[in-house]
């Protein structure tokens, strides 16, 4: 922008100088005029500042109109699209975060329920096994007690039968001895009664 204004200002200065030279009727060379000016930069000449400012304002207005009509809307559109894209990404990320939190909560809930169910199943299984074991134990104890009682009954019966046989044998021996020694013939039942009395007396004395 400064170069454009400087060019326009330099052209205007040259034109002004040429007009003034021709109007005064002098035959001064243009190069000689520039040499007398000191040979400095034209844009630093204080006499050209107003024209430079003017063309600077014109250039700025033209550039502003060009940018405001074409470039600025495109830039604004790109920025807006980018903003919308970022906003959409943020919303998607927030939605995914919520879904992940919900999934994690559901997983933790399911895991807790599974643990509770497992604990309940184990507890029920333990109770069932304990109940079955107790029933088995009670049944085995009852059966064992019954078998022992039956065995004791059979032993008692066998003992009584053995004792009866022994009494019978002892009665027969006693009767035979009485017949041979004394010469009497006692009844077998009487002899058994005597043998039983002797056995009872011996058991009481023991």
C-alpha positions as CSV (number, residue, x, y, z in Angstrom):
1,X,0.0,0.0,0.0
2,X,2.8,2.4,0.8
3,X,4.5,1.6,-2.5
4,X,1.4,2.4,-4.5
5,X,0.9,5.7,-2.7
6,X,4.5,6.5,-3.2
7,X,4.4,5.9,-6.9
8,X,1.3,8.1,-7.3
9,X,2.8,10.8,-5.1
10,X,6.1,10.7,-7.2
11,X,4.1,11.0,-10.4
12,X,2.1,14.0,-9.0
13,X,5.3,15.7,-7.9
14,X,6.9,15.3,-11.3
15,X,3.9,16.6,-13.0
16,X,3.7,19.6,-10.7
17,X,7.3,20.4,-11.2
18,X,7.0,20.2,-15.0
19,X,4.0,22.5,-15.0
20,X,5.7,25.0,-12.9
21,X,8.8,24.9,-15.0
22,X,6.9,25.4,-18.3
23,X,4.7,28.1,-16.8
24,X,7.6,30.2,-15.7
25,X,9.3,30.0,-19.1
26,X,12.5,28.6,-17.6
27,X,14.5,26.0,-19.4
28,X,15.6,24.0,-16.4
29,X,16.2,20.4,-16.9
30,X,14.1,17.9,-14.9
31,X,17.2,15.9,-13.9
32,X,18.8,19.1,-12.6
33,X,15.7,19.8,-10.5
34,X,16.0,16.4,-8.9
35,X,19.7,16.9,-8.2
36,X,18.9,20.2,-6.5
37,X,16.3,18.5,-4.3
38,X,19.0,16.6,-2.5
39,X,18.6,13.2,-4.1
40,X,16.5,11.8,-1.1
41,X,13.6,9.2,-1.1
42,X,10.4,10.7,-2.6
43,X,8.2,9.1,0.1
44,X,10.2,11.0,2.7
45,X,9.5,14.4,1.1
46,X,7.2,16.3,3.5
47,X,5.5,18.0,0.6
48,X,4.2,14.6,-0.7
49,X,2.7,13.5,2.7
50,X,-0.9,14.7,2.0
51,X,-1.0,12.9,-1.3
52,X,0.6,9.8,0.2
53,X,-2.0,9.8,3.0
54,X,-4.8,10.3,0.4
55,X,-3.7,7.4,-1.8
56,X,-3.1,5.3,1.3
57,X,-6.6,5.8,2.4
58,X,-7.9,5.1,-1.2
59,X,-5.7,1.9,-1.3
60,X,-6.9,0.8,2.1
61,X,-10.6,1.4,1.1
62,X,-10.1,-0.6,-2.1
63,X,-8.3,-3.4,-0.3
64,X,-10.9,-3.4,2.4
65,X,-13.8,-3.6,-0.1
66,X,-12.0,-6.5,-1.9
67,X,-11.4,-8.3,1.3
68,X,-14.8,-7.6,2.7
69,X,-16.5,-8.8,-0.5
70,X,-14.5,-12.0,-1.1
71,X,-11.7,-12.9,1.3
72,X,-13.3,-12.0,4.6
73,X,-16.6,-14.0,3.9
74,X,-14.5,-17.0,2.9
75,X,-12.3,-16.7,6.0
76,X,-15.4,-16.2,8.1
77,X,-17.0,-19.3,6.5
78,X,-13.9,-21.4,7.0
79,X,-13.7,-20.2,10.7
80,X,-17.4,-20.9,11.1
81,X,-17.2,-24.4,9.5
82,X,-14.1,-25.1,11.7
83,X,-16.0,-24.0,14.8
84,X,-19.0,-26.1,13.9
85,X,-16.7,-29.1,13.2
86,X,-15.0,-28.6,16.5
87,X,-18.3,-28.2,18.3
88,X,-19.6,-31.4,16.6
89,X,-16.5,-33.2,17.7
90,X,-16.9,-32.0,21.2
91,X,-20.5,-33.1,21.3
92,X,-19.5,-36.5,19.8
93,X,-16.8,-36.8,22.4
94,X,-19.2,-35.9,25.2
95,X,-21.7,-38.4,23.9
96,X,-19.1,-41.1,23.7
97,X,-18.0,-40.2,27.2
98,X,-21.6,-40.5,28.5
99,X,-22.0,-43.8,26.6
100,X,-18.7,-45.1,28.1
101,X,-19.8,-44.0,31.6
102,X,-23.2,-45.8,31.1
103,X,-21.4,-48.9,29.8
104,X,-19.0,-48.9,32.7
105,X,-21.9,-48.4,35.2
106,X,-23.8,-51.3,33.5
107,X,-20.7,-53.4,33.7
108,X,-20.1,-52.7,37.3
109,X,-23.8,-53.3,38.1
110,X,-23.8,-56.6,36.2
111,X,-20.5,-57.6,37.9
112,X,-22.0,-56.8,41.4
113,X,-25.2,-58.8,40.5
114,X,-23.0,-61.7,39.3
115,X,-21.0,-61.6,42.5
116,X,-24.2,-61.5,44.6
117,X,-25.7,-64.4,42.6
118,X,-22.5,-66.4,42.9
119,X,-22.4,-65.8,46.6
120,X,-26.1,-66.8,46.9
121,X,-25.6,-69.9,44.7
122,X,-22.6,-70.9,46.8
123,X,-24.5,-70.3,50.0
124,X,-27.5,-72.3,48.8
125,X,-25.2,-75.1,47.6
126,X,-23.4,-75.1,50.9
127,X,-26.7,-75.2,52.8
128,X,-28.0,-78.0,50.5
129,X,-24.8,-80.0,50.9
130,X,-24.8,-79.5,54.7
131,X,-28.5,-80.5,54.8
132,X,-27.8,-83.6,52.7
133,X,-24.7,-84.4,54.8
134,X,-26.7,-84.0,58.0
135,X,-29.5,-86.3,56.6
136,X,-27.0,-88.8,55.4
137,X,-25.3,-88.7,58.8
138,X,-28.5,-89.0,60.7
139,X,-29.6,-91.9,58.5
140,X,-26.3,-93.6,58.9
141,X,-26.4,-93.2,62.7
142,X,-29.9,-94.5,62.8
143,X,-29.0,-97.4,60.7
144,X,-25.9,-98.1,62.7
145,X,-27.8,-97.8,66.0
146,X,-30.4,-100.2,64.6
147,X,-27.8,-102.6,63.4
148,X,-26.0,-102.5,66.8
149,X,-29.4,-103.0,68.5
150,X,-30.2,-105.9,66.2
151,X,-26.7,-107.3,66.8
152,X,-27.1,-107.0,70.6
153,X,-30.5,-108.6,70.4
154,X,-29.1,-111.5,68.3
155,X,-26.1,-111.7,70.6
156,X,-28.4,-111.8,73.6
157,X,-30.5,-114.4,71.9
158,X,-27.5,-116.4,70.9
159,X,-26.2,-116.1,74.5
160,X,-29.6,-117.3,75.9
161,X,-29.6,-120.1,73.4
162,X,-26.1,-121.0,74.3
163,X,-26.9,-120.8,78.0
164,X,-30.0,-122.9,77.5
165,X,-27.9,-125.5,75.7
166,X,-25.3,-125.4,78.5
167,X,-28.0,-125.7,81.1
168,X,-29.5,-128.6,79.2
169,X,-26.1,-130.2,78.9
170,X,-25.4,-129.5,82.6
171,X,-28.8,-130.9,83.6
172,X,-28.2,-134.0,81.6
173,X,-24.8,-134.5,83.1
174,X,-26.2,-133.9,86.6
175,X,-29.1,-136.3,86.0
176,X,-26.7,-138.9,84.7
177,X,-24.4,-138.3,87.6
178,X,-27.3,-138.6,90.1
179,X,-28.4,-141.8,88.4
180,X,-24.9,-143.3,88.6
181,X,-23.9,-142.0,92.0
182,X,-27.1,-141.9,93.9
183,X,-29.1,-144.3,91.8
184,X,-32.0,-142.0,91.3
185,X,-33.5,-140.9,88.0
186,X,-34.5,-137.2,88.3
187,X,-36.6,-135.4,85.7
188,X,-34.6,-133.4,83.0
189,X,-36.7,-130.2,83.7
190,X,-36.0,-130.5,87.4
191,X,-32.3,-130.8,86.7
192,X,-32.5,-127.7,84.4
193,X,-34.2,-125.8,87.2
194,X,-31.5,-126.8,89.7
195,X,-28.7,-125.8,87.2
196,X,-30.4,-122.4,86.5
197,X,-30.6,-121.7,90.2
198,X,-26.9,-122.5,90.6
199,X,-26.0,-120.2,87.7
200,X,-28.1,-117.4,89.1
201,X,-26.4,-117.8,92.5
202,X,-23.0,-117.7,90.8
203,X,-23.9,-114.6,88.8
204,X,-25.1,-112.8,91.9
205,X,-22.0,-113.7,93.8
206,X,-19.8,-112.4,91.0
